[in-house]
Amino acid sequence: MVPFNILVVVCLVYVGLLFLVAFLVERRAHARALPWLRSPLIYTLSLSIFCTAWTFYGAVGYAVRSGWEFMTIYLGPTLVFVGWWWVLRKLVRIGKTQRVTSIADLISSRYGKSNMLGVIVTVISVVAATPYIALQLQSVTLSFAVFASTAADGGPVPDKAATALWVAVGLALFTVLFGTRNLDSNERHLGVVTAIAVEAVVKLVALVAVGVFVVWGLAGGPADMMAKINASPLSSWDLQPGRWAGLIFLSAAAVLCLPRMFQVMVVENVDERHLATASWAFPLYLFLMCLFVLPIAVAGLDLLPPGTNPDLFVLTLPLAQGQDGLAMLAFLGGFSSATSMVIVASIALATMVSNHIVMPLWLSLRPARAVSGDVRRIVLLSRRLAIAGIVALGYAYFQLSGGSAALAAIGLISFVGAAQILPAMLGGIFWRGATRVGAVCGLLTGAGVWVYSLYLPSFGPDGVISARLIAEGPWGIGWLRPQALFGVEGIDPLIHAMFWSLVLNATAFFAGSILTFPGPVERVQGAAFVNVFDGEVPAGGWVRGAATAENLLILSQRILGGDGALAFFEAEARMQGKAGPLPDPTPGFVGALERRLSGSVGAATAHAMIAQTVGGAAVSVEDLMAVANETAQIMEYSARLEAQSEELTRTARQLQLANEKLTRLSVQKDSFLSQISHELRTPMTSIRAFSEILMEGDMPPAMLRRHATIIHEEAIRLTRLLDDLLNLSVLENAGVQLTLGLVSLQDMIDRALVAAAQTRPERSFAVHRDPASEALYVTTDADRLTQVFINLISNARKYCAAPEPELRIAVRQRGGRVMVDVIDNGRGIPEDSQALIFEKFARLTDETRAGGAGLGLAICREVMTALGGSITYLPGQGGTAFRVTFPLRLRAVA
Amino acid sequence: MGNHVLVIEDEPNIVEAIRFILMRDGWDVSTLSDGDLAEDTIRFCRPDVVILDVMLPGRSGLEVLAALRADAATRSLPVLMLTAKGQGRDRAEAERIGASRFMSKPFSNTEILASVRALAGV
């Protein structure tokens, strides 16, 4: 008898060994020193996590209960690997090209990177895996108990719950240590996978050893064994075609959909070609695992006392025969099976939980920290917590379920849950029409039916749902009974649940997909997934396909131009040592041509064109999408160029306009200076001439006075001219300071008339006014506005040539604006001059020399602008007429 | 040579100054303030020397000069051009058209008197 303590020590040593293997491999893997680690053998052995403790111990129990039926669980995967290896290849290829990290990621990525789908798949997977993890804990606990109860020294019998707890903690620790040592973008864990492979060998050796012992040690050889089996009721082919087919299908679906299988099969795959080896080696492994199941079952029934748990025959048979070493090996085999499953499953599930639930939540809750903080640490932490959480869930399930259910039942319940992912997965990689909505509908429907009809009832009558509900249906509705949906009765509950969940799942999936249209991202991803093998370039570059050099030349000429293409081809031909312009279309040449073309039309377009010409590969949707993308970029670029050239034209036009304006201003400045010069020199001439005359002296007093008067007049004229110029300059530069006040319009006109009367005082003007209309109070700069009136009235006095001059002043107010018209009865201003009168020095007539320099109206215009108004010439009034418009209430500007 | 000077100038005070200076020196002075009437007046009163302002109401002094030079009768008539703009461009233009002398305002009295004398060949 093996003392319990030794057993614990052996376990610890074994786990330590696994640690060492994983650690060494991780270290060596970085040095790339172990090429055999990347061999197909390790890959195949890692796939053996399909065989968990449920296989190691449970298969025998299953055989005892149901005979040959246990085979179905291994026939499914065998069929998949032998017959459906191309599905696996597609999954692996998609996994690599899309950098898929888990099965939830696969589904989410396929359906437009929808995180909702990721969450759904994650939740289904966690719910489905929890009882399975519980199962592993239970098997380890049971096997410990077996040793403890048979221990001769009657040592302390460990508490079951405590054992399970320690196992769970140990597993969580190991997984955290090696599953999250570092963050790999491909989520590969070489150390763990190698440790799993070691465990795979241990469990196979253990099971085969027990089998050999049973056949040769107990039964006395294969012949005797066969006879015993034939005599046993287990060997009767109690074949239920429906159940067999269902179970084979279920295990086949499970091998594709179980998160841990996806992890080792797709995510941990380092080389697609390993799949070829696995397609025969993995079924062989399964075959070896199954080979001795029936002999052990028969022998167990034969030799062990009735009532012994058949799930533990593998362990109890050697123990009963006193084969302690063999029993120890068997124990280690079972231990390996359980631990490898828990480790891989928790890594896979933790990746999913962390990527699809924890990280999105964390990112949405703490957006600021996410940007600045170390996300890597958060990811690792969330992985570790998720692993611990998942193992804890398994432990909790184990505690709740009390470890009572038969192992096989729990495993199958898990399988049905995982199988719900199948329609969305297969639909996703084979059917472009599958949509996100369809996938969501299918997954939710299937998962709902599974939970209702299988998962919840599995807790036993009155476990979670009441026995009455199971018997009569909710609210007494018979066709909703969990185990007899739609009135279908009399089928095995498992097959019933599997049938309905998958049928409704697939129906909802197809209906949802057909009724909705995929979004743009979905469309792209759908094409990328479904057509993952299309348009691939053979590994060695372009094959020497149907392309002739001539065809390639024709193609190239369209892109590079006649001369350019010919020059390229001739150069290539020279390099090949060929005379003439056409090189051989070798893969090297075609590759060079593609690179050359991609410089002109973009890589995707070049690839698609060459692919079409060479004919070696079809042009995939992805290629065309890339072409469209490139074209769009080129169009955008050319649109940008066009916009730039338009902008340049616009700028040039603006520059030209500015230049013209400057030229015009320069001309204006020249003519202004010339005019000023003229205006200043004219009075200066008189002053100089008469002062020279005066300087000569000797002149009669009357003449003296006359000359002095002229000098005086001209000096005043000069002063006034300079004043006007300064005035205008200030006004034009907007440096004018307004003094606003409320003033009577009538007062201003009165003052203007008085002031203007000094101009040609000898003339008497008849002034017509309407005092009523002038009774207005205006907010404005009174002095400035009065100055405008003075200028206008003075001009009229100066220039109105009528024999009986008249002046009419009319005031009107309209909508907050005041209009004052000043009209005389003279000849008016000729039409072609009306546009000029407000320009500087635009004196039109020479009839009077009343001292005006031609600046008056220019000043008026500037003043009115400053007062927020305007001054215009009013044609057709029978005389010279000006209209002054200004606001009733001028508001000071800031 | 006679001693008749025609002054074509629109500024009354300048006209008065020139007339005073010339008459004191014994010249016979006629005056005109308009470019449009210049040719007719010259043809009518046949002055010995013309003093012509560039900036005139109506036809400008340069136009009048060009017309005078185009007519055989007045081609060699001495013309003293006056301008207040004081820019070289006007002088070049006047000399091109055929001004006998060019003076810019303000001028000195002795200068204008000397010019008239020289032009009249006195």
Boltz contact constraints between the chains, C-beta under 6 A:
constraints:
  - contact:
      token1: [A, 674]
      token2: [B, 85]
      max_distance: 6.0
  - contact:
      token1: [A, 677]
      token2: [B, 85]
      max_distance: 6.0
  - contact:
      token1: [A, 677]
      token2: [B, 86]
      max_distance: 6.0
  - contact:
      token1: [A, 678]
      token2: [B, 84]
      max_distance: 6.0
  - contact:
      token1: [A, 678]
      token2: [B, 85]
      max_distance: 6.0
  - contact:
      token1: [A, 681]
      token2: [B, 84]
      max_distance: 6.0
  - contact:
      token1: [A, 681]
      token2: [B, 105]
      max_distance: 6.0
  - contact:
      token1: [A, 682]
      token2: [B, 11]
      max_distance: 6.0
  - contact:
      token1: [A, 682]
      token2: [B, 84]
      max_distance: 6.0
  - contact:
      token1: [A, 684]
      token2: [B, 106]
      max_distance: 6.0
  - contact:
      token1: [A, 685]
      token2: [B, 14]
      max_distance: 6.0
  - contact:
      token1: [A, 685]
      token2: [B, 105]
      max_distance: 6.0
  - contact:
      token1: [A, 685]
      token2: [B, 106]
      max_distance: 6.0
  - contact:
      token1: [A, 686]
      token2: [B, 13]
      max_distance: 6.0
  - contact:
      token1: [A, 686]
      token2: [B, 14]
      max_distance: 6.0
  - contact:
      token1: [A, 686]
      token2: [B, 17]
      max_distance: 6.0
  - contact:
      token1: [A, 688]
      token2: [B, 106]
      max_distance: 6.0
  - contact:
      token1: [A, 689]
      token2: [B, 17]
      max_distance: 6.0
  - contact:
      token1: [A, 689]
      token2: [B, 109]
      max_distance: 6.0
  - contact:
      token1: [A, 690]
      token2: [B, 17]
      max_distance: 6.0
  - contact:
      token1: [A, 692]
      token2: [B, 109]
      max_distance: 6.0
  - contact:
      token1: [A, 710]
      token2: [B, 13]
      max_distance: 6.0
  - contact:
      token1: [A, 846]
      token2: [B, 10]
      max_distance: 6.0
  - contact:
      token1: [A, 846]
      token2: [B, 57]
      max_distance: 6.0
